[in-house]
């Protein structure tokens, strides 16, 4: 749905369907028909409602065949919904089994990531409303241990090839789609600043530009301009807060570098401003076996990183004398409307500041709520109704936008 539709600060607000378990297309379609329609009825019953699709590789393959995509497009029109963004980050199963670092595979050094993303682009091009641009959020290169020099070089080539396909598609259809790298802790690209540097130094110049120009036949000046139209950034506000970025940096740095901030994912993480034995004990309840929950500790020695919550807790238990010197921020998506979750603070204030900056600077026109962890929250924090939870998150954003 549109926030401030008659204002220059207008933006689309949606939620990502990765919240709902389902890998096959029939499951995704059923989730949209069941949950998204119920959310729209509560939040935007009398106006078009934006939908952020998450499609696994299996679902995308089904939707690409036969009349499925056109039937879905017709259903969207009838239901008063539209799609501007696809979450192309998780390739395979995303709920109910151990995902952890497998969420980054295939990464951008692998051709399967290219094929999957191109299929999503084909689908999105047909689903976009007339005159609208779209975006696909994706893995920030790779899981950091896999980011060898040769793998990084392959990533740059593959990103250039996808950008070339998006450029050709725009020339044919007039529809612009941006592939948006989403920085995340423990990946090749962890921060907004690192994504900007990677795009500037490797993709818009050097080997990325060479590969793009070779495929498209454009000269280097036109090639760089075209690349900037189709490669951009997706900022997840939980990730950015966990990395101790400043909201102004996360939101404004892409535009200052001449790079598209294609999407902002509105999400909040856990924060421990102080550590003590009881809070660390209770934090174990959040150490689920499904997702990575990276921890970044701010200390007098600088930022210290832990791949997951369990190793962070073991390290803390071994050195209690360091607790007074540490603040922890944790990549565990919690409701954006919550200032606290039980004994813990959240990074909600970061989200509030970022939204103010986005509205004031008109920094991004595609906002997506993405709390996908409802089913792994400790039982006392799980919602009785996911429709109520999503609706409450969207309404919180609407209220923030209007203040």
C-alpha positions in Angstrom: 0.0 0.0 0.0 1.1 3.6 -0.5 2.4 5.7 2.3 1.6 9.4 1.8 0.3 8.7 -1.8 0.0 12.4 -2.7 3.3 13.4 -1.2 6.8 13.4 -2.7 7.7 11.2 0.2 5.3 8.5 -1.1 6.5 4.9 -0.7 5.2 1.4 -1.0 4.8 -0.6 2.2 4.6 -4.3 2.1 5.4 -7.4 4.1 7.5 -10.4 2.9 5.8 -13.7 2.4 8.9 -15.5 3.7 7.0 -15.1 7.0 4.8 -18.0 5.9 6.3 -21.5 5.7 5.9 -22.9 2.2 8.4 -23.9 -0.6 6.2 -25.1 -3.4 4.2 -22.7 -5.5 0.8 -24.1 -4.4 1.9 -23.4 -0.8 2.9 -19.9 -1.6 -0.3 -19.2 -3.5 -2.4 -20.6 -0.6 -0.5 -18.5 1.9 -1.1 -15.3 -0.1 -4.8 -16.1 -0.6 -5.2 -17.0 3.1 -3.0 -14.5 5.0 -2.2 -11.6 2.7 -5.9 -11.1 1.9 -6.7 -11.1 5.7 -3.9 -8.6 6.4 -5.2 -6.3 3.6 -8.7 -6.5 5.0 -7.4 -5.2 8.3 -4.8 -2.6 7.0 -5.9 -1.4 3.6 -9.4 -2.7 2.8 -10.2 0.1 0.4 -6.9 0.6 -1.5 -4.4 -1.5 -3.4 -2.1 -3.6 -1.2 1.6 -4.2 -2.0 2.9 -7.8 -1.6 6.5 -8.8 -1.1 6.9 -12.2 -2.6 9.4 -14.8 -1.5 9.8 -17.6 -4.1 12.1 -20.6 -3.6 13.8 -22.0 -6.7 11.1 -24.7 -6.8 8.2 -22.3 -6.6 9.8 -20.0 -9.2 10.2 -22.9 -11.6 6.5 -23.9 -11.3 5.3 -20.3 -11.7 7.5 -19.8 -14.8 5.7 -22.7 -16.6 2.4 -22.7 -18.5 -0.3 -20.2 -17.5 0.5 -20.1 -13.8 2.0 -16.6 -13.7 -0.8 -15.1 -15.8 -3.4 -16.7 -13.6 -1.7 -15.3 -10.5 -1.4 -11.8 -12.1 -5.1 -11.9 -12.9 -5.8 -13.0 -9.3 -3.7 -10.1 -8.0 -5.6 -7.6 -10.0 -8.9 -9.0 -8.8 -7.8 -9.1 -5.2 -6.5 -5.5 -5.2 -2.9 -6.5 -4.8 0.3 -5.8 -6.7 4.0 -7.0 -6.6 7.0 -4.7 -6.8 9.6 -6.8 -5.0 10.7 -10.4 -4.7 13.0 -11.7 -1.9 15.5 -13.7 -3.9 17.8 -14.4 -0.9 16.8 -17.9 0.3 17.1 -20.4 -2.6 15.7 -23.4 -0.9 13.9 -24.5 2.3 13.5 -21.6 4.7 11.3 -23.0 7.6 11.2 -26.0 9.8 14.7 -27.4 9.2 18.2 -26.2 9.9 18.9 -23.3 7.5 21.9 -21.6 9.2 24.7 -20.7 6.7 23.0 -22.8 4.0 20.8 -19.8 3.4 23.6 -18.3 1.4 23.9 -21.2 -1.0 24.1 -21.2 -3.9 26.0 -18.0 -3.6 27.0 -15.5 -6.3 30.1 -17.5 -7.3 27.7 -20.3 -8.5 25.8 -20.4 -11.7 22.7 -21.8 -10.0 22.3 -18.4 -8.3 22.4 -16.7 -11.7 19.8 -19.0 -13.2 17.5 -18.6 -10.2 17.7 -14.8 -10.2 17.1 -14.5 -13.9 13.9 -16.6 -13.5 12.8 -14.3 -10.7 13.4 -11.3 -12.9 11.3 -12.9 -15.7 8.5 -13.4 -13.3 8.7 -10.0 -11.7 8.7 -8.3 -15.1 5.3 -9.8 -15.8 3.9 -9.1 -12.4 4.9 -5.5 -12.1 2.2 -2.9 -12.3 2.2 -0.7 -15.4 4.9 2.0 -15.1 6.4 0.6 -11.9 10.0 -0.4 -11.2 10.8 -3.5 -9.3 13.6 -5.0 -7.3 15.0 -8.4 -6.2 16.9 -8.6 -2.9 19.7 -11.1 -2.9 22.7 -12.7 -1.0 25.6 -10.2 -0.3 28.1 -12.2 -2.3 28.6 -15.3 -0.1 29.1 -16.6 3.3 32.4 -15.0 4.4 34.5 -18.3 4.7 33.6 -19.0 1.0 34.8 -15.6 -0.2 38.1 -16.5 -1.8 39.6 -14.2 -4.4 38.7 -16.5 -7.2 35.1 -16.8 -5.8 34.8 -13.0 -5.5 35.9 -12.6 -9.1 33.3 -15.1 -10.2 30.6 -13.2 -8.2 31.5 -9.9 -10.0 31.2 -11.6 -13.4 27.9 -13.2 -12.5 26.4 -10.0 -11.2 27.4 -8.2 -14.4 25.7 -11.0 -16.5 22.5 -10.6 -14.5 22.7 -6.8 -14.8 23.1 -7.2 -18.6 20.0 -9.3 -18.8 18.0 -6.8 -16.7 19.3 -4.0 -19.0 18.1 -5.9 -22.1 14.7 -6.7 -20.5 14.2 -3.0 -19.8 15.1 -2.1 -23.4 12.4 -4.6 -24.6 9.6 -3.9 -22.0 10.4 -0.5 -20.5 10.4 -2.1 -17.0 13.4 -1.5 -14.8 14.4 -4.1 -12.2 17.2 -3.6 -9.7 19.1 -6.5 -8.2 19.8 -5.3 -4.6 22.6 -6.8 -2.6 21.6 -7.2 1.1 24.5 -6.9 3.5 24.5 -9.2 6.5 26.9 -10.1 9.3 29.4 -12.9 8.6 29.0 -12.4 4.8 31.5 -11.1 2.2 29.6 -7.8 2.4 28.6 -7.1 6.0 27.7 -3.4 6.0 26.2 -0.8 3.7 29.6 0.8 3.3 31.1 -2.5 2.2 28.4 -3.1 -0.4 28.9 0.5 -1.8 32.7 -0.1 -2.0 32.2 -3.5 -3.7 29.8 -2.0 -6.3 32.0 1.0 -6.9 35.3 -0.7 -7.1 34.5 -4.1 -8.6 31.2 -3.9 -10.4 31.0 -0.4 -11.8 34.6 -0.3 -12.8 37.3 -2.9 -13.3 36.3 -6.5 -14.2 32.6 -6.1 -13.6 32.3 -3.2 -16.1 34.4 -5.0 -18.6 32.2 -8.1 -18.5 29.0 -6.0 -18.7 30.3 -4.0 -21.7 31.4 -7.2 -23.5 27.9 -8.6 -23.2 25.9 -5.5 -24.0 28.3 -3.8 -26.5 28.0 -0.5 -24.6 31.1 1.7 -24.2 32.4 2.2 -20.7 30.6 5.4 -20.0 27.2 4.1 -21.0 28.0 0.7 -19.5 28.6 2.2 -16.0 25.4 4.3 -16.2 23.5 1.2 -17.2 25.0 -0.9 -14.4 24.1 1.7 -11.8 20.5 1.4 -13.0 20.3 -2.3 -12.3 22.7 -3.1 -9.4 21.8 -1.6 -6.0 21.4 -2.1 -2.3 18.8 -3.6 0.0 19.3 -2.4 3.6 17.9 -4.6 6.3 17.5 -2.4 9.3 18.1 -5.3 11.8 21.4 -6.1 10.0 22.5 -2.5 9.9 21.7 -2.0 13.6 23.6 -5.2 14.6 26.6 -3.8 12.7 26.3 -0.5 14.7 25.8 1.6 11.6 24.3 5.0 12.0 20.7 5.2 10.5 21.7 8.2 8.4 24.6 6.2 7.0 22.5 3.2 6.1 19.8 5.2 4.5 21.8 8.0 2.7 25.1 6.5 1.7 23.8 4.7 -1.4 22.4 7.9 -2.9 25.6 9.8 -2.1 27.5 7.2 -4.1 25.0 7.4 -7.0 23.7 3.9 -6.2 20.0 2.8 -5.9 18.6 2.0 -2.5 16.1 -0.3 -4.0 14.5 -1.6 -0.9 14.6 -1.2 2.9 13.6 -4.2 5.0 12.0 -3.0 8.2 13.2 -5.4 10.9 14.3 -5.1 14.5 16.9 -7.2 16.4 17.7 -8.0 20.0 20.0 -5.7 22.0 21.7 -6.2 25.4 22.9 -2.9 26.6 24.4 -4.6 29.6 25.3 -8.3 30.2 24.7 -10.3 33.4 24.3 -13.9 34.3 20.5 -13.9 34.4 20.0 -12.2 31.0 22.5 -14.4 29.3 20.8 -17.5 30.8 17.4 -16.3 29.4 19.0 -15.5 26.1 19.6 -19.2 25.5 15.9 -19.5 24.8 16.5 -17.6 21.6 19.2 -20.1 20.4 17.1 -22.0 17.9 18.5 -24.7 15.5 17.0 -23.2 12.4 18.5 -19.8 11.7 21.9 -18.1 12.2 21.7 -15.5 14.9 25.0 -13.6 14.5 26.1 -11.5 17.5 28.2 -8.4 17.3 29.6 -7.2 20.6 30.8 -3.6 21.0 33.7 -3.3 23.4 36.6 -1.0 24.2 38.6 -3.2 22.0 36.3 -2.7 19.0 33.6 -4.8 17.4 33.9 -8.6 18.1 31.8 -11.0 16.1 30.3 -14.4 16.8 28.8 -16.5 14.1 25.8 -17.6 16.1 24.2 -17.2 19.5 25.5 -20.5 21.0 29.2 -19.7 20.5 28.7 -16.2 21.7 27.1 -17.5 24.9 30.0 -19.9 25.4 32.6 -17.2 25.0 30.7 -14.9 27.4 30.5 -17.7 30.0 34.2 -18.2 29.9 35.0 -14.5 30.5 32.5 -12.9 32.9 35.0 -10.2 33.8 34.4 -8.7 30.4 30.6 -8.3 30.7 30.7 -4.7 32.0 32.6 -3.7 28.9 30.2 -5.2 26.3 27.0 -4.4 24.5 25.5 -7.1 22.3 23.3 -6.8 19.3 21.9 -10.0 17.9 20.5 -10.9 14.4 17.2 -12.3 15.7 14.2 -10.6 14.1 11.7 -9.5 16.7 8.5 -7.5 16.3 9.2 -4.0 15.1 6.4 -2.7 17.3 8.3 -3.9 20.5 10.6 -1.6 22.4 11.5 -4.6 24.6 11.1 -8.4 24.3 10.9 -9.7 27.9 14.2 -9.0 29.6 15.8 -7.6 26.5 15.9 -4.3 24.6 15.4 -4.2 20.8 16.9 -2.1 18.1 13.5 -0.4 17.5 15.0 3.1 18.0 17.3 2.4 15.0 14.2 1.6 12.9 12.4 4.7 14.1 15.4 6.9 13.2 15.8 5.2 9.8 12.2 5.6 8.9 12.3 9.3 9.7 15.4 9.7 7.5 13.8 7.8 4.6 10.7 9.9 4.7 12.6 13.2 5.1 15.2 12.5 2.4 12.8 10.5 0.1 15.6 7.9 0.2 13.6 4.8 -0.8 10.2 4.0 -2.2 9.9 0.3 -1.4 9.6 -0.7 2.3 9.1 -4.3 3.4 8.4 -5.6 6.9 10.3 -8.9 7.3 9.9 -10.5 10.7 10.2 -14.2 9.6 11.0 -15.6 13.0 7.5 -15.9 14.6 7.7 -19.7 14.8 11.1 -19.8 16.5 10.5 -17.1 19.1 10.4 -18.4 22.7 6.8 -19.6 23.2 5.7 -16.7 25.4 6.5 -14.2 22.6 4.8 -16.0 19.8 1.6 -14.4 18.5 -1.7 -16.1 18.7 -2.4 -15.0 15.2 0.2 -14.3 12.5 -2.3 -12.0 10.7 -2.7 -9.9 13.9 1.1 -9.8 14.3 1.8 -8.7 10.7 -1.1 -6.2 10.7 0.2 -4.7 13.9 3.7 -4.3 12.5 2.4 -2.6 9.3 0.2 -0.3 11.4 3.2 0.6 13.5 5.1 1.6 10.4 2.1 3.6 9.1 2.0 5.4 12.5 5.7 6.1 12.5 5.5 7.5 8.9 2.8 9.9 9.8 4.5 11.3 13.0 
